[in-house]
Amino acid sequence: MIYNSFGRGKQILTNMEMMAAGRKPALSIAARLGYAGVMRRSPLRFVLSAAVLAGLAGCKLVDQTTFAPRAYGPGPAQVAQITANSARIPLVTIRLPARAADYRAPLAGAVRAAEARKPDVAFDVVAVAPGATAADLRPATAAAAEVMRAIGAMGVPDARLALGAQSVPGSPGPEVRVYVR
């Protein structure tokens, strides 16, 4: 005779003994106590798993387009400011075609001198070409973007850099001008 945990002396038969006596086998202890989740998968678990997977399906990897989904150029106010100040004297003028090795050292010296004078100085990098078509501005614009990257590599934050393009009929050829603001 086996006693249960309450000590009442009831005889507990094993499933094999019950089958031999012609009775239906007893359920497991978990089934007797009502733990249905132990015996089979819970529908709630399935629903929660499906909801989590559906939520993750809408996720995407974080990349450059997460923070700036559309590349944008200078706004109308910046274009007007750069155009209105065309009479100002540039800090540096780079005549094209120019190699990066030729202008990087003088450009770095000019940027350091401008920052020494005014620590929060901003730079306008302007592509200048004598013609008014996009084909005329293309080489100067590419060179201006390269100059702007070079200034950024010198430690100037992007917020203090502006890129612009300007058609100046009297200019001798394509060039890049760097102005301070």
C-alpha positions in Angstrom: 0.0 0.0 0.0 1.3 3.5 -0.9 0.2 6.5 1.0 -0.5 9.8 -0.6 0.9 13.1 0.6 -2.1 13.7 2.9 -1.4 10.5 4.9 -5.0 9.3 4.6 -4.0 5.8 3.6 -5.6 5.6 0.2 -4.2 3.1 -2.0 -2.6 4.6 -5.1 -2.5 2.2 -8.0 -0.1 2.5 -10.9 -1.4 2.7 -14.5 -0.3 -0.8 -15.1 -2.2 -2.1 -12.1 -5.3 -0.2 -13.1 -5.2 -1.6 -16.7 -4.8 -5.1 -15.2 -7.9 -4.5 -13.0 -9.9 -3.4 -16.1 -10.1 0.2 -15.1 -9.2 3.3 -17.2 -5.6 4.5 -16.3 -5.4 7.6 -14.2 -4.3 11.0 -15.6 -0.9 12.3 -14.7 -0.5 14.6 -11.7 -0.3 17.6 -14.0 -3.5 16.7 -15.7 -5.3 16.1 -12.3 -4.2 19.5 -11.1 -5.4 21.3 -14.2 -2.1 22.2 -15.8 -3.3 22.0 -19.4 -0.3 24.0 -20.7 2.1 21.3 -19.5 0.3 18.6 -21.5 -0.2 20.5 -24.8 1.0 23.7 -26.3 -0.9 26.7 -25.1 -2.9 28.7 -27.8 -1.9 31.9 -26.0 1.8 31.1 -26.5 1.1 30.5 -30.2 -0.8 33.8 -30.5 1.9 35.8 -28.7 4.7 34.1 -30.8 2.8 35.0 -34.0 2.3 38.6 -32.9 6.0 39.0 -32.1 7.0 37.5 -35.4 4.5 39.7 -37.3 5.9 42.8 -35.5 9.5 41.9 -36.4 8.5 41.3 -40.0 7.8 45.0 -40.3 11.3 45.9 -39.0 14.2 46.9 -41.2 17.9 47.2 -40.7 19.2 50.5 -39.5 21.3 52.2 -42.2 22.1 55.6 -43.5 18.6 56.1 -44.9 17.1 55.6 -41.5 18.2 59.0 -40.3 18.2 60.9 -43.6 15.8 59.1 -45.9 16.2 61.6 -48.7 19.4 63.4 -49.6 18.6 67.1 -49.8 20.5 70.0 -51.2 20.7 73.5 -49.9 17.4 75.2 -49.2 16.2 78.3 -51.0 17.3 80.5 -48.1 20.9 79.1 -48.4 20.9 79.5 -52.1 19.7 83.1 -51.8 22.3 83.9 -49.1 25.2 82.4 -51.2 24.0 84.2 -54.4 23.4 87.5 -52.6 26.9 87.4 -51.1 28.6 86.8 -54.5 30.6 90.0 -53.9 32.3 88.6 -50.9 36.0 87.5 -51.0 36.6 83.8 -50.9 38.9 82.3 -48.2 40.3 79.8 -50.8 39.8 79.6 -54.6 40.8 76.3 -56.3 41.0 76.4 -60.1 40.2 73.2 -61.9 41.6 70.8 -62.9 43.4 70.5 -59.6 44.7 67.4 -57.8 43.8 66.9 -54.2 47.4 66.8 -53.2 47.9 70.3 -54.6 45.2 72.0 -52.6 44.8 70.0 -49.4 47.7 71.6 -47.4 46.8 75.2 -48.2 43.1 74.4 -47.6 43.9 72.8 -44.2 46.0 75.9 -43.2 43.2 78.3 -44.2 40.6 76.2 -42.3 42.7 76.1 -39.2 43.3 79.9 -39.4 39.6 80.6 -39.8 38.7 78.3 -36.9 41.4 80.0 -34.7 39.8 83.3 -35.4 36.2 82.2 -34.9 35.8 78.7 -33.4 32.2 78.2 -34.7 33.0 79.4 -38.2 30.8 78.0 -41.1 32.0 77.3 -44.6 30.2 77.7 -47.9 31.8 75.6 -50.6 30.6 77.0 -54.0 31.1 75.4 -57.4 31.6 78.2 -60.0 31.5 77.8 -63.8 31.2 80.3 -66.6 28.4 78.4 -68.4 24.8 78.1 -67.1 24.1 74.5 -68.2 24.3 71.5 -66.0 27.1 70.1 -68.1 29.1 73.2 -67.5 28.6 73.0 -63.7 29.2 69.2 -63.4 33.0 69.2 -63.0 33.0 72.1 -60.6 30.2 70.5 -58.6 32.1 67.2 -58.3 35.2 69.0 -57.2 33.3 71.2 -54.7 31.8 68.0 -53.1 35.4 66.6 -52.8 36.6 69.9 -51.2 33.6 69.8 -48.8 34.5 66.2 -47.8 38.1 67.3 -47.3 37.0 70.1 -45.0 34.8 67.6 -43.1 37.8 65.3 -42.7 39.6 68.1 -41.0 37.1 67.9 -38.2 34.5 70.6 -39.2 31.0 69.3 -38.4 28.6 68.8 -41.3 26.2 71.3 -39.8 28.8 74.1 -40.5 29.3 73.2 -44.1 27.1 74.2 -47.1 27.5 73.3 -50.7 26.3 75.5 -53.5 26.7 76.0 -57.3 26.9 79.3 -59.1 27.1 80.4 -62.7 29.4 83.4 -63.2 29.8 84.4 -66.8 33.0 86.3 -66.3 34.9 83.5 -64.5 38.0 82.2 -66.3 36.9 78.5 -66.0 35.5 76.1 -63.5 36.7 76.6 -60.0 35.7 76.0 -56.3 35.4 78.8 -53.9 35.4 78.4 -50.1 33.7 81.3 -48.2 33.4 81.8 -44.4 30.2 82.7 -42.7 
